[in-house]
Amino acid sequence: MNKHRGLSLIGLLITSAVVVFFALIGFKLLPSYIEYFTVQRVVNDLAHSPSLRGGSVRDVQQAFDRRATIDNINSLKGADLEVTKIGDGFEIVGTWTARVPLFGNVSACLDFEAKN
């Protein structure tokens, strides 16, 4: 007798449901991670910007606010940054929390830290 091998219809449905579930969670979390990578890029650019050499902490915060408007960063403002002047450059650290509703009363709480 031949033994049948392969995936049954029930197995296919369960596997598909698990894949779809994790894909939906990933799609809901993706914008928060995209914003994190954008903030990280802006912080690195500002820390190594020749136009801010010799500037003040307030100059860095204002420059971040201008870049945040251009790059559509909504979860962090220039006043929220911890800016430390080191010689001619700056050390910039930004921390924030993003709460992403997943389904029902379940949310994902994501903690981010962008620094140069």
C-alpha positions in Angstrom: 0.0 0.0 0.0 1.1 3.5 -0.7 1.3 5.9 2.2 0.1 9.4 1.5 2.5 12.1 2.3 2.1 15.8 2.4 0.1 18.5 4.1 -3.6 18.0 4.8 -6.1 20.7 4.3 -6.5 21.3 8.1 -2.7 21.5 8.4 -2.5 24.0 5.6 -5.2 26.2 7.2 -3.6 26.1 10.6 -0.2 26.9 9.1 -1.7 29.7 7.0 -3.5 31.2 10.0 -0.2 31.3 12.1 1.7 32.9 9.2 -1.1 35.5 8.7 -1.2 36.3 12.4 2.5 37.0 12.7 2.5 39.0 9.4 -0.3 41.2 10.7 1.6 41.9 13.9 4.7 42.7 11.9 2.8 45.1 9.6 1.5 46.9 12.7 4.9 47.2 14.3 6.8 48.2 11.1 6.0 52.0 11.1 7.4 52.3 14.6 10.7 50.7 13.6 10.8 52.8 10.4 10.5 55.9 12.6 13.2 54.6 14.9 15.7 54.2 12.0 14.8 57.6 10.7 15.5 59.2 14.2 18.7 57.2 14.4 19.8 58.6 11.0 18.9 62.2 11.9 20.7 62.0 15.3 23.9 60.7 13.5 23.6 63.4 10.9 23.3 66.1 13.5 26.1 64.8 15.7 28.5 64.9 12.8 27.1 68.1 11.1 29.8 70.6 10.3 27.2 73.4 10.4 26.6 72.8 14.1 30.3 72.8 15.1 30.7 75.4 17.9 26.9 75.7 18.2 24.8 75.4 21.3 22.6 72.6 22.6 19.6 74.7 21.6 20.9 74.9 18.0 20.9 71.1 17.9 17.4 70.9 19.3 16.1 73.4 16.7 17.9 71.5 13.9 16.3 68.3 15.1 12.9 69.9 15.1 13.4 71.1 11.5 14.5 67.6 10.4 11.7 66.0 12.3 9.2 68.1 10.3 10.8 67.2 7.0 11.1 63.4 7.9 7.7 63.2 9.6 9.0 62.2 13.0 6.1 62.5 15.5 7.2 60.6 18.6 10.2 62.7 19.6 10.8 66.5 19.8 14.1 68.4 20.0 13.4 69.3 23.7 13.2 65.6 24.5 16.8 64.9 23.4 19.6 64.7 25.8 22.4 66.7 24.1 25.9 66.9 25.6 28.6 69.0 24.1 31.9 67.2 23.7 34.6 69.5 22.4 33.3 70.8 19.0 30.8 68.0 18.6 27.8 66.7 20.4 26.6 63.5 22.0 22.9 63.1 21.3 20.6 60.6 22.9 16.8 60.3 22.4 14.6 57.8 24.2 10.9 57.2 23.7 8.2 54.6 24.1 5.7 53.6 21.4 2.5 51.9 22.3 1.0 50.0 19.3 -2.5 48.6 19.6 -2.6 45.1 18.2 -6.1 43.8 18.7 -8.8 44.2 21.3 -7.2 45.5 24.5 -3.7 44.0 23.6 -1.0 46.5 22.8 2.8 46.2 22.1 5.0 48.5 24.1 8.2 49.3 22.3 11.1 51.2 24.0 13.5 52.9 21.6 16.9 54.6 22.2 18.6 56.5 19.4 22.1 57.7 20.0 25.3 58.5 18.0 
